[in-house]
Amino acid sequence: MDQIDNITRIINSNSNELNHSQQRIMNEVFNHLKLIAKNHRYKFKKNDLNTTALVSEAWIKLNKSNSVFNDRNHYYAVCSMAMKQILLNEAKKIYNQNTPISLEDENLPSPAIEAHWLIELDKQLEQLRSFSQRLEQIFIYRYFGGMKISEISELLKLSPRTVDREWKKAKLMISIALQE
């Protein structure tokens, strides 16, 4: 059994039943999740969650769902989406506390601006999903998850060229929508 199948099997197993080497592999997975979380936090800095807390929240959320993952990329993609949702919930809390009237307001605190931006991005992702679910997935996996084109290609069973083209298209559509 190769390393990727082994990781998938370990991810799908009960973490309380892992031996020492399997726990070491799960630590590597956890460290990779921390890189994904760091990528998320870079995009939305002003919140109460640190990187480890964000990974832990996502980990708990996924363990409660009893999901089964096809492979490592599928697991990281789902974790990335969970982290995005957790940060979006945090952004909504911050935004609702500040109830800003206009983004041009110079007195608006920085966390409220970032929260508003993340909420707007989520709205535009919903619009993108109504146009093409695949474009939305590619954008989320790449932008929020920091996944490589090759990883997304493998996950969605598309050619790397198609994923790259659709990533550029999704990024352009989101960028134009956010400027409006």
VODRENNU-417214 format. One record per residue (C-alpha): chain; x, y, z. Coordinates in pm, whole numbers, plus 32768, in hexadecimal, padded with zeros to 4 digits. Example, Ala and Ser with C-alpha at 12.3 -4.5 7.8 and 13.67 -1.06 7.14 Angstrom:
BEGIN
SITE_unit_u_v_w
SITE_A_84CE_7E3E_830C;
SITE_A_8557_7F96_82CA;
//
This chain:
BEGIN
SITE_unit_u_v_w
SITE_A_8000_8000_8000;
SITE_A_8099_8150_7F9E;
SITE_A_80BA_8281_807F;
SITE_A_7F88_8338_7FF3;
SITE_A_7E9F_8210_802E;
SITE_A_7F32_81EF_818B;
SITE_A_7EED_835E_81D9;
SITE_A_7D88_833E_8159;
SITE_A_7D4E_8208_822D;
SITE_A_7DD9_82B7_8361;
SITE_A_7D09_83F2_8325;
SITE_A_7BCF_831E_830E;
SITE_A_7C1E_8256_8449;
SITE_A_7BD7_82A0_85B4;
SITE_A_7CF8_8374_8634;
SITE_A_7CEA_82C4_8788;
SITE_A_7D4C_817A_86E6;
SITE_A_7E89_81ED_8634;
SITE_A_7FDE_8159_8678;
SITE_A_8116_822E_86A4;
SITE_A_8178_8245_8533;
SITE_A_8010_8290_84CE;
SITE_A_8002_83A4_85D4;
SITE_A_8142_8432_8540;
SITE_A_809B_843A_83E9;
SITE_A_7F6A_84E5_8480;
SITE_A_8053_85E9_8519;
SITE_A_80D6_862D_83B9;
SITE_A_7F6E_8650_8341;
SITE_A_7F26_873C_8464;
SITE_A_8059_880C_840A;
SITE_A_7FDF_8824_82A3;
SITE_A_7E8B_8894_8325;
SITE_A_7F41_89A2_83EB;
SITE_A_7FD7_8A1F_82A3;
SITE_A_7E7A_8A2E_820E;
SITE_A_7DFE_8AE4_8344;
SITE_A_7F20_8BD8_8332;
SITE_A_7EBA_8C1E_81CA;
SITE_A_7D55_8C61_8241;
SITE_A_7DC6_8D41_835B;
SITE_A_7EA2_8E07_826D;
SITE_A_7D64_8E62_81AE;
SITE_A_7CA1_8EBC_82E8;
SITE_A_7D8C_8F2B_83FD;
SITE_A_7CAB_8FE0_84F2;
SITE_A_7BF6_8EC7_85A4;
SITE_A_7C10_8E14_86EE;
SITE_A_7C8B_8CC7_8662;
SITE_A_7DFA_8C75_8649;
SITE_A_7E75_8B75_854D;
SITE_A_7E6C_8A4F_863E;
SITE_A_7D0F_8AAD_86B6;
SITE_A_7C94_8AC1_854E;
SITE_A_7D20_8968_84FF;
SITE_A_7C8D_88DB_8640;
SITE_A_7B35_896D_85F3;
SITE_A_7B3E_88D7_8495;
SITE_A_7BBD_878A_851B;
SITE_A_7A9E_877A_8618;
SITE_A_79A1_87DE_850E;
SITE_A_7A19_86CA_8424;
SITE_A_7A25_85C1_8533;
SITE_A_78BD_8611_8593;
SITE_A_7850_85E6_842A;
SITE_A_78DD_8482_8414;
SITE_A_7941_84C9_82AB;
SITE_A_7A03_83CE_81DC;
SITE_A_7B0F_845C_80FA;
SITE_A_7B7A_83D7_7FA7;
SITE_A_7CE2_8445_7FCD;
SITE_A_7DC6_853E_8071;
SITE_A_7D6A_8657_7F7E;
SITE_A_7BF9_861E_7FC1;
SITE_A_7C3C_8635_8137;
SITE_A_7D04_8778_8114;
SITE_A_7BF9_880D_8031;
SITE_A_7AE5_87C1_812A;
SITE_A_7BBB_8849_8249;
SITE_A_7BFB_8984_8182;
SITE_A_7A88_89B6_814A;
SITE_A_7A46_897C_82BD;
SITE_A_7B4C_8A81_831B;
SITE_A_7AB6_8B77_8223;
SITE_A_7962_8B46_82C5;
SITE_A_79EF_8B72_8424;
SITE_A_7A9B_8CB7_83BE;
SITE_A_7960_8D2C_830E;
SITE_A_789B_8CF3_844F;
SITE_A_79A2_8DBC_850E;
SITE_A_798C_8ED1_8408;
SITE_A_7813_8EE0_842F;
SITE_A_7839_8F04_85A8;
SITE_A_7932_9022_857F;
SITE_A_7864_90C9_8471;
SITE_A_7724_90B6_853D;
SITE_A_77D3_9148_8670;
SITE_A_7847_9278_85AB;
SITE_A_7715_929E_84C8;
SITE_A_77D1_937A_83D0;
SITE_A_770E_9461_82ED;
SITE_A_7813_9496_81E0;
SITE_A_7969_9409_8192;
SITE_A_79DC_956C_8144;
SITE_A_79A6_95CC_82B0;
SITE_A_7B01_9624_8332;
SITE_A_7A9B_95D2_8497;
SITE_A_7A46_946C_843E;
SITE_A_7B2F_937D_84FA;
SITE_A_7C14_92A3_8428;
SITE_A_7B75_9159_849C;
SITE_A_7A23_91D2_841C;
SITE_A_7AB8_9222_82C7;
SITE_A_7B54_90C9_82AD;
SITE_A_7A12_9027_8327;
SITE_A_7948_90E6_8225;
SITE_A_7A3C_9081_8113;
SITE_A_7A26_8F0F_8171;
SITE_A_78AA_8F1E_817C;
SITE_A_78A6_8FC6_8024;
SITE_A_7995_8EC0_7F9E;
SITE_A_78AD_8DB0_801C;
SITE_A_7785_8E56_7F6E;
SITE_A_7849_8E62_7E2A;
SITE_A_78A8_8CF3_7E54;
SITE_A_7734_8CA2_7E70;
SITE_A_76FB_8D5E_7D2B;
SITE_A_781C_8CA3_7C8C;
SITE_A_7787_8B59_7D06;
SITE_A_763C_8BAC_7C5D;
SITE_A_7700_8BE1_7B1B;
SITE_A_77E8_8AB5_7B44;
SITE_A_781A_89DC_7C76;
SITE_A_7964_8962_7BEA;
SITE_A_79EE_8AC6_7BCD;
SITE_A_798A_8B08_7D34;
SITE_A_7A31_89C7_7DAD;
SITE_A_7B72_8A12_7CF2;
SITE_A_7B79_8B73_7D7F;
SITE_A_7B44_8AFB_7EE6;
SITE_A_7C42_89E1_7ECD;
SITE_A_7D49_8AC4_7E35;
SITE_A_7D08_8C0C_7EE9;
SITE_A_7CA5_8B93_8042;
SITE_A_7D48_8A3E_8045;
SITE_A_7E89_8A9D_7F96;
SITE_A_7E6D_895D_7ECC;
SITE_A_7F48_8937_7D99;
SITE_A_7EB1_8920_7C3E;
SITE_A_7F28_87B5_7C2C;
SITE_A_7E7B_875F_7D77;
SITE_A_7D34_87FD_7D08;
SITE_A_7D55_874E_7BB9;
SITE_A_7D7C_85FE_7C66;
SITE_A_7C5F_8645_7D56;
SITE_A_7B65_86B5_7C4C;
SITE_A_7BE6_85C1_7B45;
SITE_A_7C2C_86D8_7A4C;
SITE_A_7D61_8728_7983;
SITE_A_7E52_881E_7A24;
SITE_A_7E24_8902_78F9;
SITE_A_7CA9_890B_792E;
SITE_A_7CD2_8952_7AA1;
SITE_A_7DCC_8A68_7A5B;
SITE_A_7CE6_8B06_7957;
SITE_A_7BB8_8AEE_7A3F;
SITE_A_7C80_8B77_7B65;
SITE_A_7CDB_8CAA_7A97;
SITE_A_7B73_8CD1_7A25;
SITE_A_7AE7_8CB2_7B88;
SITE_A_7BEC_8DA2_7C13;
SITE_A_7B99_8EA3_7B07;
SITE_A_7A21_8E81_7B3C;
SITE_A_7A46_8EAB_7CB6;
SITE_A_7B32_8FD0_7C8E;
SITE_A_7A44_9088_7BA1;
SITE_A_7918_903E_7C81;
SITE_A_79CB_90C2_7DB7;
SITE_A_7A2F_9202_7D04;
SITE_A_78C3_9248_7CAF;
//
